[in-house]
Amino acid sequence: MKEDTKIVTAGRHPERFHGAVNPPIYRASTILFETVADLDARKPKRDSMFYGRHGTPTTFALEEALCVLEGGTECALYPSGLAACNGALLAFLEAGNHLLVADCVYGPTRRFCDHVLKRYGVETTYFDPLIGAGIEALFRPTTRVVFLESPGSLTFEVQDVPAIAAVAQKRGATVILDNTWATPLFFKALDRGVDVSVHAATKYIVGHSDAMLGVATANATAAQTLKKGATEVGFCAGPDDIYLAQRGLRTLGVRLRHQEAAALDLAGWLARRPEVARVLHPALEGDPGHALWRRDFTGASGLFGLVLEPASAAAVAAMLDGLELYGMGASWGGFESLIMPTHPERFRTATQWRAEGPSLRINVGLEDIEDLKADLDAGFTRLRAAA
Ligand SMILES: Cc1ncc(COP(=O)(O)O)c(C=O)c1O
């Protein structure tokens, strides 16, 4: 089956739901059993429900769909993308372990490593995202997990996932990847050596900026540990949010391909602007990550960065505050365009982020691309006037 067909069909079972196309929303905490023997045997009346936290048919449908799309064995759902990143880390680490994390990782994941994992006796070393097989030099006998985010969602550095995963496998470490940017459609993480592929489903899978959800899908080796970890901590997600993710998932292919094309068009246009020092987009020829992106990815999503030529904070504010079509907000992956200033230099420790001027990040939505360019063009006029 091709990817678009999987996206539409995976996890749907109309025959189980009176013919309904979409697995309906099950609101359930208590599940009743008819006999003591059934309860003791944890034998559910229908499907495999035992208690709401362990999942309902709404949960199982999305988990199944993600296993199909990722080619995974088990999937766990979490109440947010951050909970999925951190829940996956918790499942595979214990006191005394060493953790390797790409320096471009999402800030709150980094804080979890530096604050929470540290308190529980896990030591984190950050590494240059471009390290490739050189990561072997950072391994210790206690290194148990390598955490990647490729491309980094602020700086867009593509990691050599297969090379890093090969080293990790040799050294007996689990590889967890925050795969939110590419989605299961554009990067087949488990085929590239990753053990657990994590997504902030809040972004492209939900796709409509209206629900928070995290998902993690594991290969056969990591499946049991991932699921056990999520169950023991008590992670579960609400049925409405899971339903919205299923609904969003069905249009992931068309949304992403539109956003890919629009983002490439806009990125190319921006790269030719005199106000722009460089564009950070691995699918653009000439980007430092382009060769790896071409080798490993089957597409690019609609999120990319740019570095402006030197400009004052007031000039950037004049540019952004007057934009009509780009919202300013902390998320991405929805149907609407967003823009915001970023400060990657504040987060990094293993490497230095050097930029010619202020950095911005754009989430390209589904608006007409000419309108999006015109809005930015007017913004650049304000930027120049304020300078
Ligand atoms: C790369 C990345 N991972 C994880 C998250 C966390 O997702 P959530 O906001 O659903 O907790 C985000 C959110 O911005 C993100 O950008």
The ligand as an SDF file (V2000), in Angstrom:
LIG
                    3D

 16 16  0  0  0  0  0  0  0  0999 V2000
   10.1280   19.8180   17.9060 C   0  0  0  0  0  0  0  0  0  0  0  0
    9.0920   19.8490   18.9750 C   0  0  0  0  0  0  0  0  0  0  0  0
    8.9720   18.7800   19.7660 N   0  0  0  0  0  0  0  0  0  0  0  0
    8.0570   18.7430   20.7530 C   0  0  0  0  0  0  0  0  0  0  0  0
    7.2320   19.8130   20.9860 C   0  0  0  0  0  0  0  0  0  0  0  0
    6.2670   19.7490   22.1240 C   0  0  0  0  0  0  0  0  0  0  0  0
    4.9770   19.5470   21.6770 O   0  0  0  0  0  0  0  0  0  0  0  0
    3.7150   20.0370   22.5410 P   0  0  0  0  0  0  0  0  0  0  0  0
    3.6340   21.5020   22.3700 O   0  0  0  0  0  0  0  0  0  0  0  0
    2.5870   19.2700   21.9650 O   0  0  0  0  0  0  0  0  0  0  0  0
    4.0010   19.6470   23.9620 O   0  0  0  0  0  0  0  0  0  0  0  0
    7.3160   20.9400   20.1800 C   0  0  0  0  0  0  0  0  0  0  0  0
    6.4000   22.0920   20.4220 C   0  0  0  0  0  0  0  0  0  0  0  0
    6.6030   23.1860   19.9470 O   0  0  0  0  0  0  0  0  0  0  0  0
    8.2830   20.9670   19.1550 C   0  0  0  0  0  0  0  0  0  0  0  0
    8.4300   22.0510   18.3710 O   0  0  0  0  0  0  0  0  0  0  0  0
  1  2  1  0
  2  3  1  0
  2 15  2  0
  3  4  2  0
  4  5  1  0
  5  6  1  0
  5 12  2  0
  6  7  1  0
  7  8  1  0
  8  9  2  0
  8 10  1  0
  8 11  1  0
 12 13  1  0
 12 15  1  0
 13 14  2  0
 15 16  1  0
M  END
$$$$
